[in-house]
């Protein structure tokens, strides 16, 4: 409270109390006792431990927390981007079969004919099939979803052979499929077949075909 806040009535009351109180002289050693008490409460600079950590200003703490939060956001964004890239690569391999951009010279091509799937159509093409690194391309449209717990598998048949060889499997995410798959060995191939296979079933051909093609 400042002196400006004291009313005349308050001042009169204070004067009356002062006149009523007895006059007491201060103790002769009062000054010494005040100095001693002040010295006991004071903390010398050399009393602070040498390894004590000085208090960090609040502004610095807030700034540090903000930087850490931004770092966590950046790392989370990078992790999310890495996961998205990995998924994209997986989808590409599933669609293309890991094929190369230069599959080699075209050896043969033919139309694919539906077997068990009505409306399925497409083409099959052989690239460099008589040399190492040959590929087979299978393009399909109107592909139905496979039965529950089943998938589709692509097979090739060499001329003069009665046993087909699997070159890849797929579960379509749409009715259009474009696969580029590596051939098992250099050979003269007679046919391509797309079969319906149970998940986790026998590695042999199931005997049920979605579509197929014969090369001239």
SVG drawing of the C-alpha trace seen along z (x, -y; Angstrom):
<svg xmlns="http://www.w3.org/2000/svg" viewBox="-18 -13 53 98">
<polyline fill="none" stroke="black" stroke-width="0.4" points="0.0,0.0 1.4,-3.4 1.1,-6.6 -1.4,-7.9 -3.8,-5.2 -3.9,-6.2 -7.1,-8.1 -7.2,-10.9 -9.2,-8.5 -6.5,-5.8 -3.7,-8.3 -5.6,-9.5 -6.0,-5.9 -2.3,-5.1 -1.3,-8.2 -3.6,-7.3 -2.1,-3.7 1.5,-5.2 0.7,-7.4 -0.9,-4.5 2.1,-2.1 5.0,-2.2 8.3,-3.6 11.0,-0.8 14.6,-1.5 16.3,1.0 18.8,3.4 22.4,2.2 23.4,5.3 20.5,5.2 22.6,4.2 25.2,7.0 22.4,9.6 20.9,8.4 24.3,8.6 24.9,12.1 21.5,13.3 22.0,11.9 25.4,13.6 24.0,17.0 21.2,16.9 23.5,15.8 24.9,18.6 28.5,17.9 29.4,18.2 32.1,20.8 29.5,23.0 27.9,24.1 29.1,27.5 31.6,27.4 29.6,30.0 26.2,28.3 24.2,27.7 23.0,24.1 19.3,23.7 18.3,23.5 16.3,20.5 12.6,21.3 12.9,19.8 15.8,22.2 13.8,25.2 10.8,24.3 13.0,23.9 14.8,27.2 11.4,29.0 10.2,27.4 13.3,28.6 12.9,32.1 9.2,32.2 10.1,31.0 12.8,33.7 10.3,36.4 7.9,35.1 10.6,35.1 11.7,38.7 8.1,39.9 7.6,38.3 10.8,40.0 9.7,43.4 6.3,43.0 7.8,42.1 10.2,45.1 7.3,47.4 5.3,46.0 8.3,46.5 8.7,50.1 5.0,50.8 5.3,49.2 8.2,51.5 6.3,54.5 3.3,53.7 5.6,53.1 7.3,56.5 3.9,58.2 2.6,56.6 5.7,56.9 7.2,60.0 10.5,58.2 11.0,58.0 13.7,55.9 12.9,52.8 14.6,54.6 13.1,58.1 15.0,58.9 13.7,59.5 10.1,60.6 10.1,64.4 6.4,65.1 3.0,63.7 -0.5,65.0 -4.0,64.4 -5.1,65.7 -8.4,67.7 -10.7,68.0 -11.0,71.5 -12.9,71.3 -13.3,67.5 -15.9,66.1 -14.9,62.8 -11.2,63.2 -9.0,62.1 -5.5,60.9 -2.2,61.7 0.9,63.7 4.3,62.8 7.8,64.5 10.9,62.3 14.4,63.9 12.9,67.2 15.7,69.2 18.5,67.5 19.3,67.0 17.3,64.2 14.2,64.8 10.8,63.4 7.1,64.1 4.6,61.3 1.0,62.0 -1.6,59.3 -5.2,60.0 -8.4,58.1 -11.7,59.1 -10.0,61.1 -12.4,62.2 -11.4,62.4 -10.2,65.9 -12.3,68.1 -11.8,67.7 -8.4,69.0 -7.2,69.4 -4.8,67.5 -3.8,67.6 -0.5,69.1 1.2,68.8 2.7,71.8 4.7,72.4 5.0,75.6 8.1,76.5 7.5,78.1 7.8,81.8 7.1,81.9 4.0,82.9 4.9,81.1 4.3,77.4 6.6,75.3 5.3,72.5 6.9,69.1 4.9,67.0 1.6,66.5 -0.6,63.5 -3.8,62.3 -5.3,59.5 -6.3,56.2 -8.2,55.2 -9.7,56.9 -6.6,55.9 -3.3,57.6 0.1,57.1 2.9,59.5 6.5,59.8 7.9,63.0 11.3,64.7 11.4,68.0 12.9,71.0 15.4,71.8 16.2,71.1 13.7,73.2 11.1,73.4 7.9,72.8 4.5,74.2 2.0,72.7 1.1,70.5 -1.5,71.4 -3.1,69.5 -4.4,71.8 -6.6,71.5 -4.6,72.8 -5.5,73.2 -3.4,71.2 -0.8,73.5 -1.8,76.4 0.3,78.8 3.0,77.3 1.6,79.3 -0.9,77.8 -4.4,78.0 -6.0,79.1 -8.3,76.0 -7.3,73.2 -8.6,69.7 -7.2,69.0 -4.4,70.2 -2.6,69.6 -0.7,71.7 2.3,70.4 2.5,71.3"/>
</svg>
